[in-house]
């Protein structure tokens, strides 16, 4: 996820007064060229990402769309906002929901099952800290994935028996999402991305050191 950098990696609207949720919804409806996130009365404009960020996000969206075709779950990109609470609304890079209410002509998703955030230098700290805390507090969320843009790596927080567990996937490994019943090669998420790929021997040495 990318935001315009300013004040803890976000850029608030210049007027700085508190905005109501209704005013925020109206802003998103009328300003079709930009997207905003709403946090406790403050509105933050989202900025565009890099070529790699866009390509990785598109790859993952395409992979999940194909894997979930014919199933009751739907995958959405960052155009769709997710309700975190009554006072917080985020635009994750990729969201998967299996709730039939999260379909149709609406643009507010309330029951995310899986969320991906593609990391960027300006938002990585937020994605790993307070956003992570907000996401993991969602009762419907089962998996939260952080996608690296500088190396072939994904980090996953997975709910197991009511507890959040942490795991990583690297190059040559298969990403498994039990909450959706799907799996895919991590390398497929990085198609058309130019990164220095570690060899199997390098990965083996790293794991044993």
C-alpha positions as CSV (number, residue, x, y, z in Angstrom):
1,X,0.0,0.0,0.0
2,X,1.3,3.5,-0.8
3,X,0.5,6.8,0.8
4,X,1.8,10.3,0.2
5,X,4.7,10.7,2.6
6,X,4.1,13.2,5.3
7,X,3.7,12.9,9.1
8,X,4.3,9.2,9.8
9,X,4.0,8.2,6.2
10,X,0.6,9.7,5.6
11,X,-0.7,12.9,4.1
12,X,-3.8,14.4,5.8
13,X,-6.0,16.8,3.9
14,X,-4.8,20.3,4.5
15,X,-7.8,21.7,6.4
16,X,-7.1,19.2,9.2
17,X,-10.5,19.5,10.7
18,X,-12.3,16.3,11.9
19,X,-14.4,14.8,9.2
20,X,-17.5,12.7,9.8
21,X,-17.8,9.2,8.3
22,X,-20.6,10.5,6.1
23,X,-18.4,13.3,4.8
24,X,-15.7,10.8,4.1
25,X,-18.0,8.6,2.2
26,X,-19.2,11.6,0.2
27,X,-15.6,12.6,-0.6
28,X,-14.8,9.1,-2.0
29,X,-18.0,9.2,-4.1
30,X,-17.3,12.6,-5.6
31,X,-13.5,12.5,-5.9
32,X,-13.2,9.6,-8.4
33,X,-9.5,10.3,-9.2
34,X,-8.2,9.6,-5.7
35,X,-8.8,7.2,-2.8
36,X,-8.7,8.0,0.9
37,X,-8.5,6.2,4.2
38,X,-10.3,7.3,7.3
39,X,-8.8,7.0,10.7
40,X,-10.5,8.4,13.8
41,X,-11.9,11.5,12.0
42,X,-8.8,12.2,9.9
43,X,-8.7,11.5,6.1
44,X,-5.5,10.5,4.4
45,X,-5.0,10.5,0.6
46,X,-3.4,7.4,-0.9
47,X,-0.6,7.8,-3.5
48,X,0.3,5.7,-6.5
49,X,2.8,2.9,-6.2
50,X,5.8,1.8,-8.2
51,X,5.8,-0.5,-11.3
52,X,6.8,-3.4,-9.2
53,X,4.2,-2.7,-6.5
54,X,1.5,-2.5,-9.2
55,X,2.7,-5.6,-11.0
56,X,2.9,-7.8,-7.9
57,X,-0.6,-6.6,-6.7
58,X,-2.0,-7.4,-10.1
59,X,-0.4,-10.8,-10.2
60,X,-1.8,-11.9,-6.9
61,X,-5.2,-10.6,-7.7
62,X,-5.2,-12.5,-11.0
63,X,-3.9,-15.7,-9.3
64,X,-6.6,-15.6,-6.6
65,X,-9.4,-14.7,-9.1
66,X,-8.5,-17.8,-11.2
67,X,-8.2,-20.1,-8.1
68,X,-11.5,-18.9,-6.6
69,X,-13.5,-18.9,-9.9
70,X,-16.7,-20.9,-9.3
71,X,-16.4,-20.7,-5.5
72,X,-18.3,-18.5,-3.1
73,X,-15.4,-16.2,-2.3
74,X,-14.5,-12.9,-4.2
75,X,-11.2,-11.1,-4.5
76,X,-11.0,-7.3,-4.7
77,X,-8.2,-4.8,-5.3
78,X,-7.5,-1.5,-3.4
79,X,-10.5,0.2,-5.1
80,X,-12.7,-1.4,-2.4
81,X,-12.5,0.0,1.2
82,X,-12.7,-2.3,4.2
83,X,-14.5,-1.3,7.4
84,X,-12.1,-1.8,10.3
85,X,-14.4,-0.2,12.9
86,X,-17.0,2.5,13.0
87,X,-14.2,5.1,12.9
88,X,-11.6,3.4,10.6
89,X,-11.8,2.5,6.9
90,X,-8.8,1.1,5.0
91,X,-8.0,0.3,1.3
92,X,-5.9,-2.9,1.4
93,X,-4.0,-3.9,-1.7
94,X,-6.0,-7.1,-2.0
95,X,-8.9,-8.4,0.0
96,X,-10.7,-11.7,-0.2
97,X,-14.2,-12.1,1.3
98,X,-16.6,-15.1,1.3
99,X,-19.6,-13.2,2.6
100,X,-22.3,-12.9,0.0
101,X,-23.1,-9.4,1.4
102,X,-19.7,-8.2,0.1
103,X,-20.8,-8.2,-3.6
104,X,-22.8,-6.3,-6.1
105,X,-22.9,-2.5,-6.5
106,X,-21.5,-1.6,-3.1
107,X,-18.0,-0.4,-2.3
108,X,-17.7,-1.1,1.5
109,X,-16.5,-4.5,2.4
110,X,-17.3,-5.6,6.0
111,X,-16.2,-9.3,6.3
112,X,-12.7,-9.8,5.0
113,X,-11.2,-13.3,5.2
114,X,-7.8,-12.7,3.7
115,X,-5.9,-9.4,3.3
116,X,-2.7,-8.8,1.4
117,X,-0.6,-5.6,1.8
118,X,2.3,-5.2,-0.7
119,X,5.0,-3.4,1.2
120,X,6.5,-0.1,0.2
121,X,9.3,2.0,1.9
122,X,6.8,4.6,3.0
123,X,4.2,2.3,4.6
124,X,6.1,-0.8,5.7
125,X,6.3,0.3,9.3
126,X,2.6,1.0,9.4
127,X,1.7,-2.3,7.7
128,X,3.8,-4.2,10.2
129,X,2.6,-2.4,13.4
130,X,-0.6,-0.5,14.0
131,X,-2.3,-1.6,10.7
132,X,-1.4,-5.2,11.6
133,X,-3.0,-4.7,15.0
134,X,-6.2,-3.3,13.4
135,X,-6.4,-6.1,10.9
136,X,-5.8,-9.0,13.3
137,X,-8.6,-7.6,15.5
138,X,-11.1,-8.2,12.8
139,X,-13.3,-11.2,13.8
140,X,-13.7,-12.5,10.2
141,X,-10.0,-12.3,9.2
142,X,-8.2,-15.6,9.0
143,X,-4.9,-14.7,7.2
144,X,-2.9,-11.5,6.7
145,X,0.0,-11.5,4.2
146,X,2.8,-9.0,3.9
147,X,4.3,-9.1,0.4
148,X,7.9,-8.0,0.0
149,X,8.8,-5.9,-3.1
150,X,12.6,-6.1,-2.7
151,X,12.9,-9.9,-2.4
152,X,10.9,-13.1,-3.2
153,X,9.3,-13.3,0.2
154,X,5.8,-13.3,1.8
155,X,5.1,-13.2,5.6
156,X,1.8,-14.5,6.8
157,X,-0.2,-14.2,10.0
158,X,-2.6,-17.1,10.2
159,X,-5.3,-17.7,12.8
160,X,-5.2,-21.2,14.2
161,X,-7.4,-22.3,17.0
162,X,-8.1,-18.7,18.0
163,X,-4.4,-17.7,18.1
164,X,-2.3,-15.9,15.5
165,X,0.7,-17.8,14.1
166,X,3.5,-16.3,12.0
167,X,5.2,-18.0,9.0
168,X,7.2,-17.0,5.9
169,X,7.3,-18.2,2.3
170,X,10.4,-17.6,0.1
171,X,11.3,-18.3,-3.5
172,X,10.7,-21.8,-4.8
173,X,8.0,-22.4,-2.1
174,X,4.3,-22.8,-2.4
175,X,2.0,-20.3,-0.6
176,X,-0.9,-22.1,1.1
177,X,-4.0,-20.3,2.2
178,X,-6.1,-22.9,4.2
179,X,-8.9,-20.4,4.9
180,X,-9.6,-20.3,1.1
181,X,-8.5,-23.9,0.3
182,X,-6.0,-22.7,-2.3
183,X,-2.3,-22.7,-3.0
184,X,0.0,-21.1,-5.5
185,X,3.7,-20.8,-6.3
186,X,5.3,-17.8,-4.7
187,X,7.2,-17.2,-7.9
188,X,3.9,-16.7,-9.8
189,X,3.3,-13.6,-7.7
190,X,6.5,-12.1,-9.0
191,X,6.1,-12.7,-12.7
192,X,7.6,-9.8,-14.7
193,X,9.4,-8.6,-11.7
194,X,13.2,-8.2,-12.0
195,X,14.8,-9.2,-8.7
196,X,17.9,-11.2,-7.9
197,X,16.5,-14.6,-7.2
198,X,18.4,-16.7,-4.6
199,X,19.5,-20.2,-5.5
200,X,18.2,-23.3,-3.7
201,X,21.6,-23.7,-2.2
202,X,21.6,-20.1,-0.9
203,X,18.2,-20.6,0.8
204,X,19.4,-23.9,2.3
205,X,22.5,-22.2,3.7
206,X,20.4,-19.3,5.1
207,X,18.0,-21.7,6.9
208,X,20.8,-23.7,8.5
209,X,22.8,-20.6,9.7
